[in-house]
Structures are given as structure tokens and as C-alpha cells.
């Protein structure tokens, strides 16, 4: 037979298959040999395939642990990111389907009547006839220019980028919850301080009133004591609003209605994580946002190959076979039919459409390169920022604690002197105000140190306690 000889072109076309996408290599970034803000921390190679760990357990708070566990199962932003990842995986399967022939089966049973006034009317053509058909059709694109391969490679890279984005969303949600929880506990400690202060100020007010009754103190002392008490009570009431907002935010992050969540107050301070030198440096490029940006770059690179392939002919092998009859005699050999042969689609003129598409994909690639480099620079900046803040806040916390102790001593002494008649109440008010401000400042710097610890863990891409023994690259085949 003559027609089956066309099948001999298939091996030749397969041997001629080529790759039009530019060769892709991971982008290199010029980064410093070590962190400026910590000389003990060294830069390391990417290891974004490492697990990110339950890093929040480093804060030693069981309530925080329980809340963080809910994020993975109930947070709706994370559920949406997971759905996007599932879509990307499905698109990979869709793209891979082009590696195989498309086979479909058709069945048709119909009764037909022709017009009596048709022209020309053949004597052998019946007025009434049936068309009953069974057939099987197949088509297969011969990937000469690598269009299908590049499409699949781009889809796989996009799916990997989506997986990294999912992890980035997960990491940021856990960090947001930790920040809100740390702030909430900071407000609890301030509320306890103010509550104790109100009790002390009430006792001081009672003393001034007794002294006024005994004509030992002036009326202005009572007014000053009342001012101190009212001011402390106002500050205590002012904490309730921000705490409620943080509680509502935590409820939403854990996938629950804000109206149904209540976190009992606690003055227990979460532990400040200790960051050992040497380990965190190996974790910087584990950040999922950097991995996502790099995979987006790889996907854009493969898209260039798809755009270039559009300038060349597309070769398709088509096959069909079946049986057709005016009645239901499907198994008669004379009623069978078949067809096989290649088809070629050759672009001739498109008014610059394909060139515009290629220019667009090349520009998109340059955009992803810039995004990747920006992600690396941002990661380095965020790490340096957190290190600088932790270093300065450590010194600030030490000095603030010393100041709070000294201010409390001054407040106690001034009150004793006032009680003994050796000082006026203005000295007491001044000392009490300074002591309260110093204590609140000490609590606030403690909260800020915890927040900065969360920021540093986020900048490093996860649990700094995870040992990175090998460079794991999940994207290599």
C-alpha cells in the first residue's frame, strides 16, 4: 500500500527534534560573605527543600502551640493557596497529555430525508436514508521543535513555584499568628502592671485623704493622687480595645469566628529564642518566596521555547477508522473505512502576532529575573534588619530593666518621705509616673524582642534549629 509509507517520516522527524528554549541555569547572585550585623553568621547555598519545622515551639508557650496547629487545617487563606497549587498540578497533567496520542470514539445513528427540489437530483440518491456510524479517531503531534516539551517543563516549574508559594503563605500565616499572640501577651503583662498600679494608687489616695483629714496634707495632694489614680485606670481601660482586636485577628487566622474565641489573660512571658551562630546562616535561601521566584524564572525561560516554536511548522499524524452503513450492518468488510496520514500547519502571515508573543515572553523572563534578584536582596535586608534590632534591643532591655528598678526605688523612697512629712506629694507623683513609665517601657521592649525573633525566623525561612546536612534540590531530575 502507498499510504502507510508516510509512517516512515515519523522516525526522521523525531530525530530532527530540537530544543528552542534557551539553556537554563539557576541565577547567580552576588551576596556578601557574611552578615554585616553578625560576624559569626556565614552565607550558605540554597536548601529550600528542607523542612521549615514547627519553629513556634521555641517560644515555649502551649497556648501558642495549640493555636498554631489550627492554621494548617482551618485557615482559609492557606486553603485558597492549596487550591491554587492543586490547579497548577492539574495543569501539569494537562500539558503532559500532549506527549500521547489523542484518541476518541464517535457513534452516530440518524434518519435523513432529502428535499424533493434539490438540484441536481440524482436518480440513485434515495429520498430517505440512514447514516449509522462507528469510528475511532486518533491524532498525535510530533514534537519536532520541542513545543510540547517546553510547555510541560514550564507547567512543571509553575507547579513547583506554586508549591513554594503555598509554603510562603503557610510560613507568613504562622508568623502573623505568632506576632499577634506575642503582642496580646505583652498587653496582658501591661494590664497586670497597671492593675497593680491602680491598687497602689488607691492606697496612696486613701493616705492623702487621711492626712488631709488630719490637716497634715494640703488639698492639692488629694487632687494629685486622684489624677494619678484616674490616669492609671484610663491606661488600663485603653488596653482592652487593642487586646480584643488581637484576639479577633487570632480567631480569623485559626479559621474561627471572632465572636466565638476567647483567650484567657496570662502574664506568662513566652521565651525569647536563642539563635546559635553558624546554623541560621545555612538557612537563608530556604525561604519559600526565593524558591518560588526562582521557579517562576525557570517557567518563563521555557515559555520562550514555546513562543519560538510557533514560528515553525506543526506536524500532526492523524488516523481514523470505522464502519458506516445506512442500516446496522456494521460488521461487513465492505462498510469499513480508514484513513492515515500526516498534516502540516505552516504559519505564513500573522501581522506580527508571533513576534509580539515572543517579545512578550522574553520581557516576562526578564521580569522574573528581576523579581528573583529582588527576593534575594530583600531576604538579606530582612535578616540584617532583624539581627541589628535584636542586638540593639538586647542592650536596650538591659538598660530599661535597670532604669525600672531604679525608678521603683525612687518611687518607694519618695512615698516614705511623704508619709513621714519630709517631702511633698508632687515628688511622689513625679516618682510614681517615672516608675510606671519605666516598667511599661521594660515590658514593651520585651515584647518587641519577641516580635523581632519572629521576624528573624521568618527572614530565615523557618526553624533555625533544623540542621542542613545536604543541599537538597527538589527541582532537579
C-alpha positions as CSV (number, residue, x, y, z in Angstrom):
1,X,0.0,0.0,0.0
2,X,1.1,3.6,-0.7
3,X,-0.4,5.4,2.3
4,X,1.2,3.5,5.1
5,X,4.6,4.6,3.7
6,X,4.0,8.0,5.2
7,X,4.7,6.4,8.5
8,X,8.4,6.3,7.6
9,X,8.6,10.1,8.1
10,X,8.0,9.7,11.8
11,X,11.5,8.5,12.8
12,X,13.1,11.2,10.6
13,X,11.0,13.9,12.3
14,X,11.7,12.6,15.8
15,X,15.5,12.5,15.0
16,X,15.2,16.1,13.8
17,X,13.5,17.2,17.1
18,X,15.3,20.2,18.7
19,X,15.1,22.4,21.7
20,X,14.3,26.1,21.1
21,X,14.2,27.2,24.8
22,X,17.4,28.9,26.0
23,X,19.5,26.7,28.3
24,X,18.5,27.5,31.9
25,X,20.8,27.7,34.9
26,X,20.0,28.9,38.3
27,X,20.6,32.6,38.6
28,X,23.7,33.6,40.5
29,X,23.5,36.5,42.9
30,X,26.5,38.4,44.3
31,X,25.9,38.2,48.1
32,X,28.2,39.2,50.9
33,X,30.4,36.5,52.5
34,X,28.8,37.2,55.9
35,X,26.1,39.2,57.6
36,X,27.3,42.7,58.5
37,X,25.2,42.7,61.7
38,X,26.6,39.4,63.0
39,X,30.1,38.4,62.1
40,X,29.5,34.8,63.2
41,X,26.8,34.2,60.6
42,X,28.0,33.0,57.2
43,X,26.1,32.8,53.9
44,X,25.3,29.3,52.5
45,X,23.9,27.5,49.5
46,X,20.2,27.2,48.7
47,X,18.4,24.4,50.6
48,X,14.8,25.4,50.0
49,X,13.8,21.7,50.0
50,X,14.5,21.4,53.8
51,X,11.5,21.2,56.2
52,X,10.7,24.5,57.9
53,X,9.7,22.9,61.2
54,X,7.3,23.9,64.0
55,X,9.6,26.9,64.9
56,X,7.0,28.4,67.2
57,X,7.6,25.7,69.8
58,X,10.9,27.6,70.5
59,X,8.8,30.2,72.4
60,X,7.8,27.5,75.0
61,X,4.1,28.5,75.1
62,X,1.5,25.7,75.0
63,X,-1.3,28.1,74.1
64,X,0.6,29.4,71.1
65,X,1.4,25.8,70.1
66,X,-2.3,24.9,70.1
67,X,-3.2,28.0,68.1
68,X,-0.5,27.4,65.5
69,X,-1.7,23.9,64.9
70,X,-5.1,25.2,63.8
71,X,-3.6,27.3,61.0
72,X,-2.7,24.3,58.8
73,X,-6.2,22.9,59.0
74,X,-8.6,25.8,59.3
75,X,-7.1,29.0,57.8
76,X,-8.9,30.0,54.7
77,X,-6.0,31.9,53.0
78,X,-4.0,28.7,53.3
79,X,-6.9,26.7,51.9
80,X,-7.0,29.0,48.9
81,X,-3.3,28.8,48.3
82,X,-3.6,25.0,48.4
83,X,-6.4,25.1,45.8
84,X,-4.1,27.2,43.6
85,X,-1.4,24.6,43.9
86,X,-3.8,21.8,43.0
87,X,-4.7,23.8,39.9
88,X,-1.1,24.1,39.0
89,X,-0.6,20.3,39.4
90,X,-3.6,19.6,37.3
91,X,-2.2,21.9,34.5
92,X,1.0,19.8,34.5
93,X,-1.1,16.7,33.8
94,X,-3.0,18.6,31.2
95,X,0.3,19.6,29.5
96,X,1.8,16.1,29.7
97,X,-1.2,14.7,27.9
98,X,0.2,16.2,24.7
99,X,3.0,13.6,24.9
100,X,0.4,10.9,23.9
101,X,-2.0,10.4,21.1
102,X,-5.5,11.9,21.4
103,X,-7.9,9.0,20.8
104,X,-11.7,9.4,20.6
105,X,-14.7,7.3,19.6
106,X,-17.7,8.6,17.7
107,X,-21.1,6.9,17.3
108,X,-23.9,8.3,15.1
109,X,-27.3,6.9,14.3
110,X,-29.6,9.2,12.2
111,X,-32.6,9.0,9.8
112,X,-32.5,11.6,7.0
113,X,-34.8,12.9,4.3
114,X,-33.7,14.9,1.3
115,X,-35.6,17.8,-0.3
116,X,-37.7,16.9,-3.4
117,X,-36.5,20.1,-5.0
118,X,-32.8,19.6,-4.5
119,X,-30.6,20.3,-7.6
120,X,-29.3,18.3,-9.2
121,X,-31.4,15.3,-8.2
122,X,-29.6,12.1,-8.9
123,X,-31.6,9.0,-9.8
124,X,-29.6,6.8,-7.5
125,X,-30.0,9.1,-4.5
126,X,-32.8,8.0,-2.2
127,X,-35.2,10.4,-0.6
128,X,-34.9,8.7,2.7
129,X,-31.7,7.2,4.0
130,X,-29.9,6.4,7.2
131,X,-26.4,7.3,8.4
132,X,-25.2,5.0,11.1
133,X,-21.5,5.3,12.0
134,X,-19.0,3.8,14.3
135,X,-15.4,5.1,14.2
136,X,-12.2,5.6,16.1
137,X,-10.0,8.7,15.6
138,X,-6.5,9.4,16.8
139,X,-4.2,12.4,16.4
140,X,-0.6,12.9,17.6
141,X,1.6,16.0,17.4
142,X,5.2,15.2,16.5
143,X,7.2,17.5,18.8
144,X,9.8,18.4,16.3
145,X,10.6,21.8,17.8
146,X,10.1,21.0,21.4
147,X,6.9,23.0,21.8
148,X,5.3,20.2,23.9
149,X,8.4,19.5,26.0
150,X,8.8,23.2,26.8
151,X,5.1,23.6,27.6
152,X,5.4,20.7,30.0
153,X,8.6,22.0,31.5
154,X,7.1,25.4,32.0
155,X,4.0,23.9,33.7
156,X,6.2,21.8,36.0
157,X,8.2,24.8,37.0
158,X,5.0,26.8,37.6
159,X,3.7,24.0,39.8
160,X,6.9,24.0,41.8
161,X,6.6,27.8,42.1
162,X,3.0,27.3,43.3
163,X,4.2,24.8,45.9
164,X,6.8,27.2,47.2
165,X,4.2,30.0,47.2
166,X,2.0,27.7,49.3
167,X,4.8,27.3,51.8
168,X,5.4,31.0,51.8
169,X,1.8,31.6,52.6
170,X,1.9,29.0,55.4
171,X,5.1,30.5,56.9
172,X,3.7,34.0,56.8
173,X,0.4,33.0,58.4
174,X,2.2,31.2,61.2
175,X,4.4,34.2,61.7
176,X,1.5,36.6,61.7
177,X,-0.2,34.5,64.4
178,X,2.9,34.4,66.5
179,X,3.3,38.2,66.2
180,X,-0.4,38.7,67.3
181,X,0.0,36.3,70.1
182,X,3.2,37.9,71.4
183,X,1.5,41.4,71.3
184,X,-1.5,40.0,73.1
185,X,0.6,38.6,75.9
186,X,2.5,41.8,76.1
187,X,-0.7,43.7,76.6
188,X,-1.7,41.1,79.3
189,X,1.5,41.9,81.2
190,X,1.0,45.6,80.9
191,X,-2.6,45.2,82.1
192,X,-1.3,43.3,85.2
193,X,1.2,46.1,85.8
194,X,-1.5,48.8,85.5
195,X,-3.9,46.8,87.7
196,X,-1.3,46.5,90.4
197,X,-0.5,50.2,90.0
198,X,-4.2,51.1,90.4
199,X,-4.2,49.2,93.7
200,X,-1.1,51.1,94.9
201,X,-2.5,54.4,93.8
202,X,-5.8,53.7,95.6
203,X,-3.8,53.1,98.8
204,X,-1.8,56.3,98.2
205,X,-5.1,58.3,97.6
206,X,-6.5,56.9,100.9
207,X,-3.4,58.0,102.7
208,X,-3.5,61.5,101.3
209,X,-7.2,61.8,102.3
210,X,-6.3,60.7,105.9
211,X,-3.6,63.3,106.0
212,X,-5.9,65.9,104.7
213,X,-8.5,65.0,107.4
214,X,-5.7,65.3,110.0
215,X,-4.8,68.6,108.5
216,X,-1.3,67.2,107.7
217,X,-1.6,67.4,103.9
218,X,-2.9,70.1,101.5
219,X,-6.0,69.6,99.3
220,X,-3.7,69.7,96.2
221,X,-2.2,66.4,97.4
222,X,-5.5,64.7,97.2
223,X,-6.1,66.2,93.7
224,X,-2.8,64.9,92.6
225,X,-3.4,61.5,94.0
226,X,-6.8,61.4,92.3
227,X,-5.2,62.4,89.0
228,X,-2.6,59.6,89.3
229,X,-5.4,57.0,90.0
230,X,-7.6,58.2,87.2
231,X,-4.7,58.3,84.7
232,X,-3.7,54.7,85.6
233,X,-7.3,53.5,85.3
234,X,-7.6,55.2,81.9
235,X,-4.4,53.5,80.7
236,X,-5.8,50.1,82.0
237,X,-9.0,50.6,80.1
238,X,-7.2,51.6,77.0
239,X,-5.5,48.2,76.8
240,X,-8.9,46.4,76.5
241,X,-9.6,47.6,72.9
242,X,-6.3,46.6,71.3
243,X,-6.3,43.3,73.1
244,X,-9.8,42.5,71.7
245,X,-8.6,43.3,68.2
246,X,-5.6,41.0,68.5
247,X,-7.9,38.2,69.9
248,X,-10.2,38.7,66.9
249,X,-7.3,38.5,64.4
250,X,-6.0,35.3,66.0
251,X,-9.5,33.8,65.7
252,X,-9.6,34.6,62.0
253,X,-6.1,33.2,61.5
254,X,-7.2,29.9,63.1
255,X,-10.3,29.7,61.0
256,X,-12.9,30.5,63.7
257,X,-15.4,33.4,64.0
258,X,-14.1,36.2,66.1
259,X,-17.2,36.3,68.2
260,X,-16.6,32.7,69.4
261,X,-13.0,32.9,70.5
262,X,-11.7,34.0,73.9
263,X,-8.1,33.7,75.1
264,X,-7.8,33.9,78.8
265,X,-5.3,36.6,80.0
266,X,-1.9,35.3,81.1
267,X,1.2,37.1,82.4
268,X,3.5,34.3,81.4
269,X,6.1,35.5,79.1
270,X,7.0,33.4,76.0
271,X,10.7,32.5,76.0
272,X,12.9,34.5,73.7
273,X,14.5,32.0,71.2
274,X,18.3,31.7,71.4
275,X,19.9,31.9,67.9
276,X,23.1,29.9,67.9
277,X,25.8,31.2,65.5
278,X,26.6,29.2,62.4
279,X,23.2,27.4,62.0
280,X,20.9,30.2,60.7
281,X,23.4,31.2,58.0
282,X,22.8,27.9,56.3
283,X,19.0,28.5,56.2
284,X,18.7,31.9,54.4
285,X,17.9,30.6,51.0
286,X,15.4,28.0,52.4
287,X,12.9,30.9,52.1
288,X,10.0,29.7,50.0
289,X,9.5,33.1,48.4
290,X,13.0,32.8,47.0
291,X,12.3,29.3,45.7
292,X,9.1,30.5,44.2
293,X,10.8,33.4,42.4
294,X,13.5,31.1,41.0
295,X,10.9,28.6,39.7
296,X,8.9,31.4,38.1
297,X,12.1,32.3,36.3
298,X,12.6,28.7,35.0
299,X,9.0,28.6,33.8
300,X,9.4,31.9,31.9
301,X,12.5,30.6,30.3
302,X,10.7,27.5,29.0
303,X,7.9,29.8,27.7
304,X,10.4,31.4,25.4
305,X,10.9,28.0,23.7
306,X,7.1,27.6,23.2
307,X,7.0,31.1,21.6
308,X,9.9,30.3,19.3
309,X,8.3,27.0,18.2
310,X,5.3,28.9,16.9
311,X,7.4,30.2,14.0
312,X,7.9,26.7,12.7
313,X,5.5,24.1,11.1
314,X,3.5,21.9,13.4
315,X,3.4,18.2,12.3
316,X,0.5,16.1,13.2
317,X,-0.2,12.4,12.5
318,X,-3.9,11.7,12.0
319,X,-5.6,8.3,11.9
320,X,-9.2,7.3,11.6
321,X,-11.1,4.0,11.0
322,X,-14.5,2.6,11.5
323,X,-17.6,1.3,9.7
324,X,-20.6,3.0,8.2
325,X,-23.9,1.8,6.9
326,X,-27.4,3.0,6.1
327,X,-28.7,0.4,8.4
328,X,-26.9,-1.6,11.1
329,X,-24.7,-3.9,9.1
330,X,-21.5,-2.6,10.9
331,X,-19.5,-5.8,10.6
332,X,-19.5,-6.0,6.9
333,X,-16.0,-5.6,5.5
334,X,-17.3,-3.5,2.6
335,X,-18.7,-1.0,5.0
336,X,-15.4,-0.4,6.7
337,X,-13.2,2.7,6.1
338,X,-9.8,4.0,7.3
339,X,-7.6,6.9,6.7
340,X,-4.0,7.7,7.9
341,X,-1.6,10.5,7.0
342,X,0.3,13.5,8.3
343,X,-0.9,17.1,8.5
344,X,1.3,20.1,8.4
345,X,0.3,23.6,9.7
346,X,2.7,26.2,8.4
347,X,2.5,29.9,9.6
348,X,2.6,32.3,6.6
349,X,1.3,35.7,7.7
350,X,0.0,36.8,11.1
351,X,0.7,40.6,11.0
352,X,3.4,40.3,13.7
353,X,1.4,38.2,16.2
354,X,4.0,35.6,16.8
355,X,6.8,38.1,17.0
356,X,4.8,40.1,19.6
357,X,4.2,36.9,21.6
358,X,8.0,36.1,21.6
359,X,8.9,39.6,22.6
360,X,6.3,39.4,25.4
361,X,7.7,36.1,26.7
362,X,11.3,37.4,26.7
363,X,10.2,40.5,28.6
364,X,8.3,38.3,31.1
365,X,11.5,36.3,31.6
366,X,13.5,39.5,32.3
367,X,10.8,40.5,34.8
368,X,11.1,37.2,36.7
369,X,14.9,37.6,36.8
370,X,14.5,41.0,38.4
371,X,11.8,39.6,40.8
372,X,14.2,36.8,41.8
373,X,17.1,39.1,42.5
374,X,14.9,41.4,44.4
375,X,13.6,38.5,46.6
376,X,17.2,37.6,47.5
377,X,18.2,41.2,48.3
378,X,15.0,41.6,50.3
379,X,15.8,38.4,52.3
380,X,19.3,39.6,53.1
381,X,17.9,43.0,54.1
382,X,15.3,41.5,56.4
383,X,17.9,39.2,58.0
384,X,20.3,42.1,58.6
385,X,17.4,44.3,59.9
386,X,16.3,41.6,62.4
387,X,19.9,41.0,63.6
388,X,20.5,44.7,64.1
389,X,17.3,45.1,66.0
390,X,18.0,42.1,68.2
391,X,21.5,43.4,69.1
392,X,20.3,46.8,69.9
393,X,17.2,45.6,71.8
394,X,19.3,43.4,74.0
395,X,21.2,46.4,75.2
396,X,18.1,48.5,75.4
397,X,16.3,45.8,77.5
398,X,19.2,45.6,80.0
399,X,19.3,49.3,80.4
400,X,15.5,49.6,80.6
401,X,15.3,46.9,83.3
402,X,17.9,48.8,85.3
403,X,16.0,52.0,84.9
404,X,12.8,50.4,86.0
405,X,14.4,49.1,89.2
406,X,15.9,52.5,90.0
407,X,12.7,54.3,89.3
408,X,10.7,52.0,91.6
409,X,13.3,52.6,94.3
410,X,12.9,56.3,93.9
411,X,9.1,56.0,93.9
412,X,9.2,53.9,97.2
413,X,11.6,56.4,98.8
414,X,9.6,59.4,97.8
415,X,6.4,57.9,99.2
416,X,8.1,57.1,102.5
417,X,9.4,60.6,102.8
418,X,6.0,62.0,102.0
419,X,4.4,59.7,104.6
420,X,7.0,60.9,107.2
421,X,6.4,64.5,106.2
422,X,9.8,65.1,104.7
423,X,8.6,65.6,101.1
424,X,5.6,67.0,99.2
425,X,3.2,64.9,97.1
426,X,4.5,66.4,93.9
427,X,7.7,64.5,94.4
428,X,5.6,61.3,94.9
429,X,3.6,62.0,91.7
430,X,6.8,62.6,89.7
431,X,8.5,59.4,91.0
432,X,5.4,57.3,90.5
433,X,4.9,58.5,86.9
434,X,8.6,57.8,86.1
435,X,8.4,54.3,87.7
436,X,5.3,53.3,85.8
437,X,6.7,54.6,82.5
438,X,10.0,52.7,83.1
439,X,8.1,49.5,83.9
440,X,5.9,49.8,80.8
441,X,8.9,50.5,78.7
442,X,10.7,47.4,80.1
443,X,7.6,45.2,79.2
444,X,7.3,46.8,75.8
445,X,10.9,46.2,74.8
446,X,10.5,42.6,76.0
447,X,7.5,42.3,73.6
448,X,9.5,43.9,70.8
449,X,12.4,41.5,71.2
450,X,9.9,38.6,70.8
451,X,8.5,40.2,67.7
452,X,11.9,40.7,66.2
453,X,12.7,37.0,67.0
454,X,9.6,36.1,64.9
455,X,10.8,38.4,62.1
456,X,14.3,36.8,62.1
457,X,12.8,33.3,61.9
458,X,10.6,34.5,59.0
459,X,13.6,36.0,57.3
460,X,15.5,32.7,57.6
461,X,12.6,30.8,56.1
462,X,11.7,28.6,59.1
463,X,13.1,26.8,62.1
464,X,16.7,27.8,62.6
465,X,17.2,24.6,64.7
466,X,16.9,22.4,61.6
467,X,20.4,21.1,60.7
468,X,21.1,21.4,57.0
469,X,23.3,18.4,56.2
470,X,22.9,18.3,52.4
471,X,21.9,20.6,49.6
472,X,18.6,19.2,48.6
473,X,17.2,20.4,45.3
474,X,13.7,19.1,44.6
475,X,13.6,20.6,41.2
476,X,16.5,18.5,39.7
477,X,15.6,15.4,37.9
